[in-house]
Amino acid sequence: MTPFGTVELTVYPYDCDAFGHLNQAALLTLLERARWDALARGPGMDLFDRNGVWPAVRKATIEYRAPAFARDVLRVETTVAGRGTTSMTLRHVVRRVSDDTAVAEAEMVFVCIDRLGRAAPLPDEIARLLGPHPAAGGGHQPISVPAGDVELAVDVRGEGVPVLFVHGFPFDRTMWRHQLATLSRVRRIAPDFRGVGGSGAPTGADGYSLSRYADDLVAVLDALGVREAVLCGLSMGGYVIFELLRRHPTRVKALILADTKPQADSAEAKRGREELTRVAEREGQGGVIERLLPRLLAPATQATQPEVAAQVHEMARRWSLPGLVGALRVLRDRPDSTETLRGVRVPTLVLVGSEDEIAPPDTARAMAQLVPDAQCHVVPAAGHIAPLEQPLATSRLLADFLGALP
Ligand code: MLT
């Protein structure tokens, strides 16, 4: 859902540099025009004035993907990528209308300021227009899919090659919200694990195992009539995919392994899982995430993107207690998957945040070496949750890999 309609704008000669390319400053101006045009057609250009606040740009991240030239008509799609108490994040995707080439993607963070320049809460009218908080489900309703003894909540969007997005611990399907919103050329399928978010949560210890998590993913594919999918997993999502490769190898068209590793837990790591289980039982989800958070996000994310830390807290709160305890046992007992990866014969992309402490870049490079012809990319300025910390760079790597699949 977006309050901003799609806008088409023409590139004028004076927007271009000496070589005839749309220049960077002009692209920013064009995006601004697109936002005002969309407001004019929707809630009115005086939306901010009449609410006594002004949207000040605080951060702009732009990926230029192809040149544009004078007289090109560009289509600008704008969606709401995030909102805080005083801020909102908009995502623009710019395509050339004549051949649908992706020209640029941009993310802009705005802070509402009052007439004295102080940050002000988003007024009700604007908050309503922006829609539900993306961290609480991305404004997209999941479907319910039966999987053995539980119903799973699954976000399903778009058409094309099916890509199954598998979240990590203790996150949920919304950790992929940027990729679910933007990878518009593929069919995006993102379930919550059993015990998490909108999925059912068995109460008994035997409700959670690596094989159950893997079979749940196959139940999702079956329910959607998907024979073969690209599997894209982060960390624990990767461990579950390794199990799926062992149990259902014919269901895998290609692999994307993000911030994950094939090794089993060391004796020390197993003790850490047990300690965390006691924290979960004593203090609940809040205690678990307090312990984990310092190692999850890159220092730059912690310093400049408080909304990412807030989403991580929110996702952890959506785990049931049996789900948390069950997953910690599964993580502790998971097998080594080195041999599984040596047997992979499908296109594989490995990616890792440059500051990932849990599955660091060296481990990712070594993992990529196990799979013939695997690609390996490091996402700069990201920790353990690259898709959420650096969404543009991560989505671009995914889009390039998916676009090149046979
Ligand atoms: C995850 O993100 O899924 C966890 O970091 C996995 C782990 O703790 O091994």
Boltz pocket constraint, residues with backbone or C-beta under 6 A from the ligand:
constraints:
  - pocket:
      binder: B
      contacts: [[A, 167], [A, 168], [A, 169], [A, 170], [A, 234], [A, 235], [A, 236], [A, 237], [A, 259], [A, 331], [A, 358], [A, 384]]
      max_distance: 6.0
